[in-house]
Amino acid sequence: MKFELNQKNKRLLFIIGIVVLIELSGYGFFASLFRLIGSVS
């Protein structure tokens, strides 16, 4: 059980890491949202 939980946590951290990298590169959902808000106001 502990091993399975560890594998699940590793996969979750990996996914979060990829999402963070995409956001920081400027092509993520939040970056697009902030650009949209910035262009409107």
C-alpha positions in Angstrom: 0.0 0.0 0.0 2.8 2.4 0.9 4.6 1.7 -2.4 1.4 2.3 -4.4 0.8 5.6 -2.6 4.4 6.6 -3.3 4.0 5.9 -7.0 0.8 7.9 -7.1 2.5 10.8 -5.4 5.4 10.7 -7.7 3.1 10.8 -10.8 1.1 13.7 -9.2 4.3 15.6 -8.5 5.5 14.9 -12.1 2.3 16.2 -13.6 2.4 19.3 -11.3 6.0 20.0 -12.4 5.1 19.8 -16.1 2.1 22.2 -15.6 4.3 24.6 -13.7 7.0 24.5 -16.4 4.3 25.2 -19.1 2.9 28.1 -17.1 6.4 29.6 -16.5 7.2 29.3 -20.2 4.1 31.6 -20.9 1.9 29.1 -22.8 -0.2 27.9 -19.9 -3.8 28.6 -19.1 -3.1 31.2 -16.5 -0.6 33.0 -18.7 -3.2 33.2 -21.5 -5.9 34.4 -19.0 -3.7 37.2 -17.7 -2.8 38.2 -21.3 -6.5 38.3 -22.1 -7.3 40.4 -19.0 -4.4 42.7 -19.8 -5.5 43.3 -23.4 -9.1 44.1 -22.3 -8.2 46.7 -19.7 
